[in-house]
């Protein structure tokens, strides 16, 4: 058993980061690379994936960029197959695809099926579909791996702003995290989730550019600011490292104290 900071190292691990070209996914992938992991980043657009892979290689990591739509079973199977073929294994799966809430705001009693299905595909299905083949690969190889999901404070907190589908999807991710942890513990596979509030990424830059909107968000957060991607990357390393070897089924709020006040 290693001690001290060595337990936070990801050296020798292979991490698959779904949504690795996005704001949170890229920060996590690059942090994992700096912590010693080899990383595979997956998403639908090759250019941002290649940029993340290049930055991972720049810190000495072996990196692979794979284009895939992780809401599609065939793409997810191919993705995991490519990762295992390239690296020989997969130890960590991070599900960082999601969002879209601000583009699908509807009254709860009138929420349209098309918008509901889109939010569920983008958030919940994108978590389930790639995790299943990755965990099957872990079980087949006897790998005591880790799954890390991205939930949201909206899994716990309602908001009077038409978020029915989003809160349902994120609530399901938190519940699935606990269920997967329970089922996969017998294989030595841990499953946890991160539950952030607003994090300053390109996806929400237009929202945060509105001073009134930003002030309203910051005013509800005891630490007095929105999150930064580095606030997510550190806990992600911890939860996927040996330092968290006895933690599974946990949903960690990273919210500046927001849920403590609600």
C-alpha angles and dihedrals in degrees: 000000000000123000138213119355092353088076089064093056120110093195112147093017126119114216126194111201113193110204087025093155095058130087099269097029095052092048091051094045092050092046090051090051090052088050090057104265127134107234138208115193120199134190144119099271117065100198098066090041092054090049091054092046090051092052090048091052090049090066092048101268126136105236138186130191117206125181111219141142100231093198087071119079095214092051092047092050091049091047094053090044091054092048093050092044092050100041102021094236147021120230105167133035120192118189106205100153113114149083128106097132095126091054095054108047114153137151111269093239092051103036107147121232094231094056092043092052092048093053091046091050093047096047113019104027091044087058098046103041101057094036095060098061091039092054091045087056090049092050093047091050095041090240115163092216140169134236118200119190129191112229125163140231083252087074085073105024129061120214129199093233111092098271099139097128095041096051090045092052095046092044088053091051091054091048092046090051090060093044094048090047090054096047099040098044088089087066094047091252116140124205126194137155139217118223110198132178120216111333121192102248132140089258092068099028092111091054094048090047088070104087094205093050093047092047090052091052095045091046090063096048114084094211088057103234143071119257126272123217089248088062087063099039096060096053089043090058090048095050092048095046134080088258086077096042092130096044119095134142091029126137108202118206112218099181112121090255096307097133091044088066099045 
